[in-house]
């Protein structure tokens, strides 16, 4: 094949890949719009649930501008849209990369899609049911201790809620991240042993940042994060050893 023919073939492949990517992005965009519309419908029920459950029941919401209600609905709809679109986006990313994988790689990486979504939801659920009520109670006591009159804006509260819960959902993606790093060879059992103590310190700092400054609250958040790290390390080590055995097994 001449240089010109090779260049034409590369250009043709590039056009095919870009067309495929464009088609999948359109699918994801259409789904996101539908999920966003569903989020708008769900927003009143979601806000009522948040208002009547956990630590939020102690908080009276106020509005400080005519647009606050609309902005809160939009934030709720956007959050629902992003969460519902996440597995669809992950699937289409996998499908786009599928032609470059072997059958075994495709089957194993396809499991990342539902697992990633479930871990994210589990992390948000843990943050909402365990860490958030502690944080709200601490904040209320702190505000009361300085004699301030408690008037909480609904838009500020929802913003605080999302900025608190989304990092929890991302933190619970740790097992998949470590599995992926092990798969591409960047993480090994030896490296895990070396970084374990630093990981503990980092998780303890993270737990202190997203929990009230008291010992019980720190433990309630930090211990689950460390347990999650150890589970991730165990899975990563088992996967690395199994992969090593397969690689050295005589054919």
N, C-alpha and C positions, 0 to 999 in steps of 0.2 A: 504494500500500500504506500502510495506516494505521500509526500508531506501535505499536499493540498487535499487529498482524499481523507487523510487522517484528521486534518483540521475541520473539514466538513462534517466528519463523523462525530467529533467532539462537540461541535456547535449543535448538531442535531440532537445528541444526547442531552446537552444542556437545556435546549428548548423543551425536550420531553419532560425533563425533571422539573423545570420551572412551571410548565403547564400543569403537571401533577400537583405540585405544591400549591399553585394558585387554586386549583379545584378543591383541594382539601381545606385550604383557608376559607374558601367560600362556604363550604359545608359547616365549618366550625363557627363562622360568623352568623350564619342563618340560625344555627342552634343557639348561639349566645343571645341573639335577639329574642328568640322564643323563650329562653330561660329568663331573660330580663323582664319580659312581659309577665311571665308567671310570677316572678319576684315582686312585681308591682301589685299583682292581685293578692299575693301572700303577705305583703308588708304589714297591713293592719293586724292580722292574726299573729304574725311573728313578733310585732311590738307588744301586743297584749300578753303574749307568752313571756317575753322577757320582763315585762313590767310586773307580772304576778308571780314570778318564780325566783328562787335563790335570793341573793342579797339585794336585787333590784327592788324588791317589794318594800324596802325601807325608804326608797327614794321617791320624792314627788318631783315630777318633771314640769318644767316651765318652758315657755317659748319667749324669745326675746326679739323676734322679727317675724313679719308675716310669711316669709319664705321658709321658716324653720321646718314646718310640717312637710312641705314639699321636698326639701333637701333630705330630711330623714327618710322619707319614703324612697327617694332615689338611692340613698346609700344602702338601704335594706335590699332593694331590688338588685343593685349592683353586686352586693355580697352574695345573694342567692344565685344570680347569674354566673358569677365566677365559680362558685362551688359546684354548681350543676354542670358547668361546661368543662371543668377540669378533666374528668375521665374521658370525655369526647376528644378534647385536645390531645391528651396523652395517647389515645388510641390512634388518632390520625398521624401523630408524629411517628408512632411505631409502624403504621402501615406505609408511611413514606419511606422509612428506612428499611422496610422488610426485604426489598429485592437484593440488598447487599448482605443479607444474613443467611446463614445455613438454617436448615429446618430446626435443628436443636436449639440454636441461638434464638430463632424467632419464637419458639414455644416458651422458652424460659423468660425472655424479655417481655412477652405478652402478659405474663403474670404481674409485671410491675404496674400495669395500668390499674386493675382493681385494688391491688395492695396499697398503692400510693394513695388512692382515694380513701380507702378505709382507714389508713393510718392518719391521714389528715383529719378526717371526721372524728376519729378517736381522740386526737390531740385537742381539737376544739371542744369536744365533750368533756374531757378532763379539765381543761381550763375553765369551762363554764360552771361545772358542778363542784370543783374542788378549790381552784386557785382564786377565781373571781369573787366568790362570796367573802373569802378572807380579806381580799384587797378592799372590797367595798366597805366592810365593817371597820377595817383599820382607817380608811380615809374619812369615814363619817365621824369616828371617835376623835381623830386628829382635828377635823374642822370644828367639832363641838368644843374641844379643849381650848381653842383660841377665842371662843365666844362669838364666832361668826354665825350669821343667819344663813341657814342652808336653803339655797335656791339653786337647783340644778337645771341647766338648760338641756333640753332633750337632744339637741344636735350635738352638744359637747359629750353627753353621756354615750350616745351611739358611736361617736368617733372614738371615745375611750374604749368602748367595748370591742370594736373591731381591731383597734391597734393592740389590744391585749390578747385577743383570742387567735388572731391570724399567726403571730409568732409561735404560739403553742402548737398550732396545727403543723407549721413548718418544722418545728423541733422534733415532732414525732415521725418525720420522714427519715430519721437517722438510720434505721435498719436498711432501708433501700439504698441510701447514699453509700453506706459502708459496703453493702453487697456489690454495688456498681464499681466502687473503687477497687474492691478485691477482684472483680471480674476483669478489669483492665490492667491489673497488675500493680496498681499504685499502693495497695494496702496488703500487708502480709501479717501473719501471727507475730513475727519478731517486731515489726513496726508497731503493732498494737500494744505489745508489752512496754515498748519505750514511751509511747504517748499516753498510756493509761493514767498515770498520775497527773499529767497536764490536763487530760480530759476531765478528770474528777474536779480539779480546781476550776476549770472553765464552766462546768455544769453547776458547781456550787455558786459561782459568781452569777451565772444566768438565773439560777433559782432565787438568789437574793434580790436580783433586779426586778423580777416579775412577781415577787411575793412581799407581804408586809415585813417590816424589820423586827420580827420576833422569832425565836428559835423554833417553835412548833411550826410556824408557817414556812420557814426555810426548809425544814425537814419534809413537810407535806408536799413540797414542789421538787426539791432537789433529789430526794430518794427515788421517786418514780423516774426521773431523768437518768439517774445513775443505773437503775435497774434496766431501763431501756437500752442504755449504752452497753451493758454487759450482755444482754440478749443479742444485741446487734453484733458484738464482738464474738460471741459463741457461734452465731450463724455464719459470720464471715470466716472464722477459723475452720469450721467444719467444711465449708464450701472450698476453701483453699486447699485443705488436705485431700479432699476427694478429687479435686481437679489435678493435684500433683500426682496422686496415685494413678489416675487415668493416663496422665502424660508419660509416666515411666513404665506403665504396664507393657510388656512385650506383645507385639502383634503377631 
